[in-house]
Amino acid sequence: MDRALSIAVGGILLSAVAAGAAPPAAPENTAAACRGLPTHAELKTALAAATAAETSGLNNHMWATVVNRDGVVCAVAFSGADRGSQWGASRVISAQKANTAAALGLDKGSSSNGSGQATGLALSTANLYSAVQPGGSLYGLQHSNPVDTAAAYRGPAAQYGLANDPLVGHRIGGINVFGGGLGLYNTAKAIVGGVGTSGDTACADHNITWRVRNLLKLDHLAGVGGVSGDATRPDNIVFDITENPAGGTGKSAGGFGHPKCLNTSGSDTLPPVQ
């Protein structure tokens, strides 16, 4: 018997066997795994300030997650009065975005023996949108690393967004391919993790995440490679998609474009990276 499931129905105890289901992994030692990354209080403060400063999108409250380079969740926070002030689905989406940015960002340490990126390569989740569309060079990427549901939906829900959120210490996984996830780069221009936000339009999410990263002082990307065409904002969202008259997804001139959202504005005036 791999696992016994006990179900009480009308006072009668029934037992059944479920095979193959693995228990959730034990949490990481977050003190070690998250050294040098923002605390819950720091993330919450930065998220509140960034959300208040952003004027695009729907003016919603937000969820935010920070992960380390290995995808271990270090902090989860929300900007509203309580966990019901934001879209509930956005908690896991923010973690998925953070994981994506951490997993797909590079720094100069990637370069060796004639291969790799000499200056690194910072990719926001917004930069992935066009490449994963049907016919794109990365089509299917969004299905490649599923969210670990055993970690994502652990309880108790009353702790969601608090310092002891059940996600903390676990790897969330997931690949997200629209705006809201950015890599975290320290003063040595080394990627040390990722931050993701969710709760508004994808374009507003990107702007808010950008402001959060700047407030956390983990935006040391000056000189790091990117795809935006703007050296002062190397992993910024790109709006270069030409509408397809036949319908469906348009074509991105540079291959890294993201569609505009409701009330899109401000990404070209975001703080330059350090």
C-alpha positions in Angstrom: 0.0 0.0 0.0 1.6 3.3 -1.1 -0.9 5.6 0.7 -4.1 5.1 2.5 -6.9 7.6 2.0 -9.5 7.7 4.7 -12.9 9.1 3.9 -15.7 9.6 6.4 -19.1 9.3 4.8 -22.2 9.2 7.0 -20.2 8.0 9.9 -18.7 5.1 8.0 -14.9 5.1 7.6 -13.8 3.9 4.2 -10.3 3.2 3.0 -8.8 3.2 -0.4 -5.3 3.0 -1.9 -3.8 5.7 -4.1 -0.5 4.8 -5.8 2.4 6.9 -6.8 1.7 10.2 -5.2 4.8 11.7 -3.6 4.5 13.9 -0.5 5.5 17.6 -0.8 9.3 18.1 -0.6 10.7 19.4 2.7 11.3 23.2 2.7 14.8 24.5 2.1 16.8 26.3 4.8 15.6 29.8 3.8 18.2 31.6 6.0 20.9 30.1 3.7 19.0 29.9 0.5 17.7 33.5 0.7 20.8 35.3 2.0 21.1 38.7 0.4 17.6 38.7 -0.9 14.7 40.9 0.3 12.8 40.0 3.5 9.0 39.8 3.5 8.8 43.3 5.1 11.1 44.8 2.5 9.2 43.2 -0.4 5.8 44.3 1.0 7.1 47.9 1.5 8.5 48.0 -2.1 5.3 46.5 -3.6 3.1 49.0 -1.8 5.2 51.9 -3.1 5.4 50.6 -6.6 1.7 49.9 -6.8 0.8 53.3 -5.6 3.2 54.9 -8.1 1.9 53.1 -11.2 -0.8 54.8 -13.1 -1.3 52.4 -16.1 -3.5 49.4 -16.2 -6.6 48.8 -14.0 -5.3 50.3 -10.7 -5.5 46.9 -9.0 -3.7 45.7 -5.9 -0.9 43.2 -6.4 0.8 40.0 -5.3 4.6 39.8 -5.4 7.1 36.9 -5.0 10.9 36.7 -4.7 12.8 33.5 -5.5 16.5 32.8 -5.3 18.6 31.6 -8.3 17.5 28.0 -7.8 13.8 29.0 -7.7 13.3 28.6 -3.9 10.6 31.1 -2.7 12.1 33.6 -0.3 9.1 36.0 0.2 5.5 36.5 -0.8 3.6 39.7 -0.2 0.4 41.6 -1.3 -0.2 45.3 -1.5 -3.9 45.4 -0.4 -5.6 45.5 3.0 -5.8 41.7 3.1 -5.4 38.6 0.8 -8.9 39.2 -0.6 -8.0 42.6 -2.0 -6.1 41.1 -5.0 -7.0 38.5 -7.6 -6.5 35.2 -5.8 -4.9 33.5 -8.8 -2.2 36.1 -8.9 -0.3 34.8 -5.9 0.9 31.7 -7.8 1.2 33.6 -11.1 3.6 36.1 -9.4 5.7 33.2 -8.1 5.7 31.6 -11.6 6.9 34.8 -13.1 9.7 35.2 -10.5 10.8 31.6 -11.2 10.9 32.2 -14.9 13.0 35.3 -14.7 15.5 33.6 -12.3 15.6 30.5 -14.5 16.1 32.2 -17.8 18.5 35.1 -16.9 22.2 35.0 -17.3 25.2 37.0 -16.1 28.8 37.2 -17.3 29.5 34.1 -15.3 27.8 32.2 -18.1 30.8 32.8 -20.4 33.6 30.3 -20.5 35.6 28.2 -23.0 34.3 30.3 -26.0 30.6 29.9 -25.2 28.0 31.7 -23.1 27.2 35.4 -22.8 30.2 37.7 -22.2 28.0 40.3 -20.5 25.1 38.1 -19.5 21.6 38.2 -20.9 18.7 39.6 -18.9 15.2 38.5 -20.1 12.0 39.6 -18.6 8.9 37.4 -18.9 7.5 40.1 -21.2 10.4 39.4 -23.6 9.2 35.8 -24.1 5.7 36.4 -25.4 6.3 36.5 -29.2 8.8 33.6 -29.3 6.3 31.2 -27.6 3.4 31.8 -30.0 2.6 29.1 -32.6 5.4 29.1 -35.2 7.7 30.9 -32.8 11.2 29.7 -32.0 10.3 28.9 -28.4 6.8 27.5 -29.0 5.9 25.2 -26.1 8.3 26.8 -23.6 5.4 27.7 -21.4 4.5 24.1 -20.9 8.1 22.9 -20.2 8.3 23.4 -16.4 4.9 23.0 -14.8 4.1 24.7 -11.5 4.5 22.3 -8.5 0.9 22.2 -7.3 1.9 20.4 -4.1 3.9 23.5 -3.2 1.7 26.1 -4.8 -1.5 25.2 -2.9 -0.2 24.2 0.5 -2.1 25.7 3.4 -3.2 27.2 5.6 -4.6 29.9 3.3 -4.7 32.3 6.1 -0.9 32.6 5.9 -0.9 33.5 2.2 1.1 36.7 1.7 2.5 36.8 5.2 6.1 36.2 6.3 5.2 32.5 6.9 3.4 32.0 3.6 3.5 28.2 2.9 5.3 28.8 -0.4 8.4 30.1 1.4 11.2 27.6 1.3 9.7 25.6 -1.6 10.4 25.6 -5.3 7.3 26.7 -7.2 8.5 26.1 -10.8 6.5 27.3 -13.7 7.2 29.3 -16.9 5.3 32.5 -17.5 5.4 34.3 -20.9 3.8 37.7 -20.3 4.8 40.8 -18.4 5.6 40.9 -14.7 8.8 38.9 -14.1 12.4 40.3 -13.8 15.8 38.9 -12.8 17.5 40.3 -9.7 21.1 41.4 -10.2 23.3 42.4 -7.3 26.1 45.0 -7.2 28.5 42.5 -8.9 26.0 42.3 -11.7 25.4 38.7 -10.8 21.9 37.3 -11.1 20.8 36.2 -7.7 17.1 35.4 -8.2 13.9 36.8 -9.7 10.9 38.9 -8.7 7.4 38.6 -10.1 4.2 40.5 -9.6 0.7 39.8 -10.7 -2.8 41.4 -10.3 -3.2 43.9 -13.1 -2.7 43.9 -16.9 0.5 42.2 -18.0 1.9 45.6 -19.0 1.2 47.2 -15.7 2.5 44.1 -13.9 5.8 44.6 -15.8 6.0 48.3 -14.8 5.2 47.5 -11.1 7.8 44.7 -11.0 10.4 47.1 -12.5 9.7 49.6 -9.8 9.8 46.9 -7.1 13.2 45.7 -8.3 14.5 49.3 -8.4 13.3 50.0 -4.8 14.9 46.7 -3.6 18.2 47.9 -5.2 18.6 44.7 -7.1 18.6 46.2 -10.6 22.4 46.4 -11.2 22.1 45.6 -14.9 24.1 48.4 -16.5 26.2 46.7 -19.2 24.3 43.4 -18.9 23.0 42.2 -22.3 19.3 42.4 -23.2 16.9 42.3 -26.1 15.0 45.6 -25.6 17.3 47.8 -27.6 17.7 50.2 -24.7 21.0 49.8 -22.8 19.6 51.7 -19.9 16.7 49.2 -19.6 18.0 46.0 -21.1 15.1 43.7 -20.1 12.3 46.2 -20.6 9.0 45.3 -22.3 9.1 45.7 -26.1 6.1 46.9 -28.1 7.0 46.1 -31.7 4.2 43.8 -32.7 2.5 44.6 -36.1 -1.1 43.7 -36.2 -2.0 40.7 -38.3 -4.9 41.7 -40.7 -6.0 38.1 -40.9 -6.4 37.9 -37.1 -4.4 36.0 -34.5 -1.0 36.9 -33.2 0.8 39.7 -34.9 4.5 39.7 -35.9 7.2 41.2 -33.6 9.9 43.0 -35.6 12.6 42.0 -33.2 11.2 38.7 -32.0 10.7 39.7 -28.4 7.6 41.9 -28.6 4.7 42.0 -26.2 1.2 43.2 -27.1 -0.1 46.4 -25.6 -2.7 46.2 -22.8 -5.6 48.3 -21.6 -4.3 51.7 -20.6 -0.7 50.9 -21.5 1.8 53.6 -20.7 5.0 54.5 -18.9 7.4 51.7 -19.7 9.8 54.0 -21.6 10.1 56.3 -18.5 10.8 53.6 -15.9 14.0 54.2 -13.8 17.2 53.3 -15.7 19.0 50.3 -14.3 22.1 50.8 -12.1 
